[in-house]
Amino acid sequence: MALGYVRPARPSDAAEIARIQLATWRVAYRRLLPKHVLERLDEGWLGKRWSAAIEAPPSGQHRVLVAIEQAEQSYLVGFAASGPADEQSLAPDEPADALGPEVVAVTDLLVEPRWGRRGHGSRLLAASVDLWREDGFGTAVAWAFDGDPATRAFLTSTGWEPDGASRALDVDDMLVPQLRLHVAVGAAPDPDAAPDPDAVSGPATS
């Protein structure tokens, strides 16, 4: 069984996060995005962007978390980034106030393919939910590529559902459809309360 944990990202993690992002995109999105676009992505440029996100986030509610696998040594194997919903979270023609201040947006949730199916994605999501609750968010949203069934299946298995919004990203004159999913975050359960068999839970932690 995999042993792992999640912690906040450190500045020294930026380069590895960039490497994982690039490696994962080139595997997971090779049939979704133009090959030359993926080949042109620069790991160093991505690393600088992650350094800025970790060291100087726009707010205290912007989070970057990393998943660590523990074996004979520790490996950074995935990451999640989220923050208050902004214009990048909106669908085309959606009013600016369609997503209120109680909504948090997932911008990245990736586990390097060779470390998949070991619980890291679930741990990242569960840790993110705990922080969203601390920050007072009531709903989370995330965009997923229409042609990425693995991500959609993972999110829907943990309680997320499409909210009806869709868009198409223009990637070098190629339109790539996306749909938006959402989930209620809710308050953390009272540990002293009796379990409610009819309650709807948030994202699963398994």
N, C-alpha and C positions, 0 to 999 in steps of 0.2 A: 504494500500500500504506500502511496506517495505521502511523504511528510512535507508540509509546506506551511507558509504563513504569508501574511500581507502586512506591509508597512508603508509609511509615507515615503515618496521618492526623495532621494538626496541629490545634490548637484552632481556628485560623482556617478550617478546612474544615467545621466542624460545620453551619453554615447551608446550605452547598451540598449536603452529604450529605442533610440533611433535605429540601431541595427535590427532589433526585433521587429520594429514597425516595417522596415523595408523588406526584410526576409519574409514576413508574414504576408504582406501585400503581394509580393511577387509569386507566392504560392496560391493564396486564397483568391486573388483577383486577376489571375492571369487570363481568365476567359471573360472577364468583365471590362477591364480597362485596356486601352491600346498598349501593345508591347513596348513601343518606343517611349511612351509616357512613363511606364514603370522603370525602364532602363535608364531614363534621364534623371530620375530622382536621386538626389545627392545625400548620402548619409551624413556628411559633415554639416550640411545646411539644416537637416532635420535635427541633428544634435544640438545646434545653437538654439533652435526654436524650443526644444525641450528644456534646455538650460534656463531659458527665460521663463518658461512656464513654471519651473520648479523654484527658481530663485526669486522671481519677481512676479508672482501671480497677480491678476487684476484685482482680486479680493481674497479675503480669508475663506470664502466659500468655494473658491476654485481649488480643486484637489487633484493631485497626481499620486496614485498608489501603485506599488509594484508587488508582484507575486514572486516569492522565493521558494525554490525547491531545495530541500535539505537532503543531501546524500553524503558521500565522503567529503564533499565540500558543498558550498551553497552556490546556487545558480539563480540569476534573475531570469525569469521565464515568461513574464507577461506584465501588463500594466493596464491601468484604467485612468481616464481623465474625465472630469466633469466640472460643471460650474453653472451658475444661474443661467436660465434660458435667455438667449439674446436673438438678434436678427438672423443668425445662422441656424437657429432652431425652427424658424418659421417656414411654412409652405408658401409658394408663390401666391401673391394677392391676399395673403393673410394679414389682418391688421396688426400693427406693432404691439398692441396690448392683448393679442389673442392668448398669449401665454403669460400669466401673471407672475408676480415675484415669488409665489409659492412653488414655482416649477423649476426643477433642475434638469439640465441636459447632459447626457452622456456623449462626449465627443469621441472617445476612443475606449475600446475594450478588446484587447488582443492578447492571445497566448500563442507563443511560437509553436507552429504545428508539431514539432518533435516532442513537445511537452504537453500535448493535448490529452484530453480524457483522463486527467489526473486530479481533477477538482480545483485547479487554479482559477478558472473562470468563475466558478461558483463562489470561491473565497473572495475574489476581487469584488464581485457584485454584492456579496453580503457585507463586506467591510464598507463599501460605498453607501449602502442603505443605512447602516448605523450612523455614518457621518451626516447623511442627508437629514436624518431625523433630528440629530443634534442641531443642525442648522435651521430647522423649522420648515423644511420643504415638505409639501404634501403629495406632489406628483413628480414622477421622473419621465422624461421622454428620450427617445433615441432614434436616429435615422439608420435604416439598414438597406443595403442594396437589394433590389427585387430579385436579382440573380444570385443572392447569397443565402441559400436555404439553411446552411449550418448556423449562421448567426440568428436568423429568425427562429429556428427551431429551439436554440438555446434559450432565447429570451421568452418565447411563448411557453416553454416548459417551466419557467419560473414565475409565471403569472402575468407577463406582459401581453398586450393585445394591440393590434393596429387601431389607431384613432381616426382613420379615414383620410388623413392628410397624405399627399404624395407630391413628388417633384422629380425632375430629371436634371442631373448635373451635366453641364457642358464640359466634357473632357476632351480638349483638342478637337472640337467640332463633332464629337461623338456624344449623343445623349444617353446617359446611364440612369435608368429609373431607380428611385428610392421610395420607400414607404416609412411612415413614422409610427413607432409603437410607444405605448405609455403604460404606466403602472402606478397604482396608488401606493405611496410610501407609508403614510399613516404614522401614528405615534408608536413608540416602542411598547411592547406588551408589558403589563404590570406583572412582575414575577410572583406576586402574592395572590393574583387573581386566578380563579378556577378557569381551566381552558374552556373556550366556547366552541363546541363541535361544528357550529354553523358559520364561524368566522372565516373571512377570506384573508388568507395570509399574503404577505408581500413576497418578493423574490425568494426562491428557495435557496437554502445554504448547503445543499448536498453536493 
